[in-house]
């Protein structure tokens, strides 16, 4: 006779695991990674390899030192390494890239308890730390398809930098920006590759389209209000990469539908404000991290009513 087993939920395990989800994100990042190697040459592969290796090693050693179960095989550290690499210029010193991996995994992730415990995106936070620590190296851009040595490479400006300094003159055309034929970070240049990866994640139901669509729409609307070029702002900088792959991070983004809308609008508004009025031409990283910090506050005030709980009746005026 079979025994009656009494246990707490969940009683059935779903097919989705952290490892499966992270593997889908890695696949989604492959088009942007391959495009970066095509556009910037073999050195782009070196930067990606160094960042991924640094994140894996940092995760393994930190878990070992903290005497916690190993989590390397859930592949979240690989995703962090890929995202960090795609937010760096191809000319970055490999030691600086490795340092960024240590910051992302050890400081931002593991010191707060590991996966699911960090309150800001590890890759973006590491990029901000590197940007403030090594500003010259983090803003050294080279022209697309210039595979020469770093010292001999032809330096160039990103479309956003051209827009900020020349009032829109000298930036590449829409097609070049869509295909990635311009300077910039490894993963932010080719909008086509990012869209392919983003659509893959939406089709696989790894991410919801709510945050990326709302984020992009907000940027476009406020860009038009401020007299900028909405299509330019959508294609320029790290907006596409941030909207599809970093603003949608499970740990640091809201769970509820309305909260996601508020979160994405905040990201879009901050991005366009920094681009228009800030001293930096780009604002995606800072916008997402700032909204990560206030995500708990958003969820507190935009929390849906629990199922079966009656709505509170409004008190009539004059009532005691």
N, C-alpha and C positions, 0 to 999 in steps of 0.2 A: 504494500500500500504506500502511495506517495505521501510524503510529509507536506503539511501545510506550512509554507515558508512565509513569515510575516516580516516585512522590511519597509523602510521608508522609501519614498520616491527618489529617483526615477526607477520604474520597474522595467523599462525597456531602454536599451542603449541605442541612440541614433547612429547613423553611418558616419556623420561628420565628426571628425576629431580635430584637435589643434593641428596635428601634423598634416592632415588632409587639407585643411583650410590654408595653412602656410604654403603647402606645395602648390595649391592653386594660385596664390599670390605670386610665388616665384615664377610660375608659368606666365602669369599676367605681366610680369616685369621683363620677361625675355625679349619681346619686341623692342622695347626702349633700350635694353642692354645691347642687343645686336646692332641696333641703329647707331648707338654711341660708338661702337667699335668701327663701324663702316665710316662714320663721319669723322672721327678723330684718330683712328688708327690703332695699332697694337697697344699703345700706352694706355688707352682706355681700358683694355682688358686687364692690364697690370693693376690699375687703380681699383677695379672691381674685385680682383682676386685678393689684393691686400686688405681691403675693407672687410670682405667676407671672412677671410682667414683670421683677421684680428678679432672680429666679433665672436667667431666660434671659439677661439682660444680663450678670450676673455670670459665667455660664459662658462666654459669648462673649468677654468682655474678658479673663478669666483665661487662657483658652486662647491668646488672641492674645498676651498679655504673655509667657506661658511658651513661646511659639513651638511649640505642639503642635497637631496636627490638630484641627479643630473637631468637637465632639460635640453641638452644640445639636440637630441633627436626629434624634438617637436618642431625644429626648423625655424623657430621664430628669430633666432640669432642670425640665420642666413638672410631672412627677409630684411632685418635691420641693416645688415652689411650691404645688401644690394641697394636699399634706399639711401643709405649714407653715400655710397659711391656715386649714385646718380645725381646727388646734390653737390658734387664737387667738380672743379675744373679739371681738365685732363692734365694740366701742368702741375698739379699739386704734388708736393714731395711725398713719397710713399710713407715716410716716417710720420708725417702729419696726418695722413689718411689713417694709419694704424692707431695713432693717438685718438683720433675721432672715434674709432671703434671701441676703444677702452672707455671713453667718456660715455658713449651710448649704452653700453652693456653694464659696466660696473657701477658707474655713478647714477645714471638715470633709471636703469632697470633693476639691477640686482640689489642695490642698497635700499630699494623701496619694497623688496620682497620677491622680485622676479616677475614673470609674465602675468599680466592681469592686475598688478599692483601699482605700476608706474602711472603717474597722473598727467604726464606730458609725453609726446611722441619722442622716443629715444633718438632716432635718426635726425629729426629736425632740431632737437635741442643740442645734439653734438655739432651740427652744422653751425648753429648760432654761436656756440663756444669757439669753434674754429674761426668763424668770421670775425669775432672780436679779438681773438688771440693772434691771428695771422691775416690781417686784412689785405695786405698786398698780395700774398700768395693765393688767397681765396678769390681774388678779383682779377687774376691774370688769365685773360682769355686768348685763344688762338683761333684763326680762321678755319672754317670747315675744310676737310680734305687736305689739310697741311700735315703730312705725316713726318715732317723733319724733326730733328732733335729739338728738345724744349728750348734750348738757348737760341737756336736759329729760327724758331717758329715765327710766323708772321702774327703779331699781336693784333687784336681787334677789339671792338666794343660789342656788348650785347645790344639787341634791339631796344631794350628799356633804357640802357645808358645813353644810346643815341637819341632816343626820344626826349630824355631829361635834359641833355646838354644842347641839342640842336633843334629842339621844338618839332621833332618828327622827321627832319630831313636826314637822309643818309641811311635810314633803316631798310632792311630787306623787304621785298614784296611779300604779299600774303602767301603765295605758293612756296617761296623759299622758307618762310617761317613754318608753314605746314609740314614741309618735308625735312626741315632741320638744317638747311644750308646757311648757317650763321653760327657765331660764337655763343658760348654759354656753358652751363653745367652739362655733364654727360647725358643726363636723362631728361632735360627740360627742352631740348632743341626740337626734336621731331614730334610734333603734335600727332601725326598720323599713328606712329608707333604706340604712343600713350593711349590714344583712343581705342586701338585694337585691344590692348591689354585691359583697359577699363571695361569695354563691352564684354570681353571674356568673363571677367569677374561678375558682372551683372547677370549674364546668361547662366553662369554656374551658381548664382544666388549666394555668392560669397559676400557681396556688398549690395546695399540697396541704392537705387539711383537717386534717392531723395537728397542726400547731402551733395553729391557732385553736381547734379542739375541745378539745385537751388543756389549753390556757391557760384557756379558759372553765370547763371542768370542774374544774380545780384551784382556781380562785377560788370556785366554788360550794361545793365540798367544805370548804375551809378556812373559808369564811364561816359555814357551818353549825356547824363545830366550835367556832368562836369565839363562837357565839350570835348572829351577825348574821343579816340577811335575805338569803339567797342570790340570790333573784330581783332584789332591789333592787341588790345589788352587780353583778349581770350587766348591768343596764340603766343604771346610773349611771356618770357620768364618761366617760373616754375608753377604757374597756375594749374595747368592740366595735370601735371604730376601730383601736385598737392591735393587737388580736388578728388581725384580717383583713388590715390594710393595712401595718402597720409591723413587727410581729414576724415576718412572712413575707418580709421583704426578702431577696432572693437573696444579696446581698453580706455581710450581717451576721448571717445565721441559718445553722445547721448544714446540711450536705448529707445526712447519714445519718439513717435512720429513728429509731434509738435515741437518737441525739444530739438530734434534734428533740424527742423526748419529754422528755428531761432539760431541754433549753432552755425548753420551754413550761411545764413544772412549776416551774422556777425563776422564770420570769416571773410565774406565777400566785401563787406563795408570797410573793414579794417585794411584789407588788401589795397583797395582803390584809394583810400585816404592816405596810406603810406606812399603809394606810387605818386600821388598828385602833390602832396604837401610835405612828405618826409624828406630827409637828407639822403636816404637810400632809394635807388630806383625800383627796388623789389621789396615786397612786403608779405609774401606768402608764408614764409617760415615763421615770422613773428606773429602773424595773424592767427595761424592755426594753434601755435603754442599758447598764446594769450587766451584763446577760446577753450583750449584744453583745460586751462586753470580754472575757468568759471563754469565748466560743464556740470559739476555737482550742484551749483547754484541754479543753473538753468533747469535741471531735472527736478529740483525741489519745488520750483514755482510753475513748471509746466508738466506736472505729473497727472496722468489720467486717473479718473475715478475708478477705484477697485470694483471688480465685477460683483454685483449684488449689494453694493453699498449705496444707500439712498442719498440723493443729493441734498445738501443742506438748504433749507428754505430761507429765503431772504426775510429779514425782520421788517415789519411794516413800520413806517414812520410814526413816531409818537408812542410806539409800543414800549413797555417797560423793560 
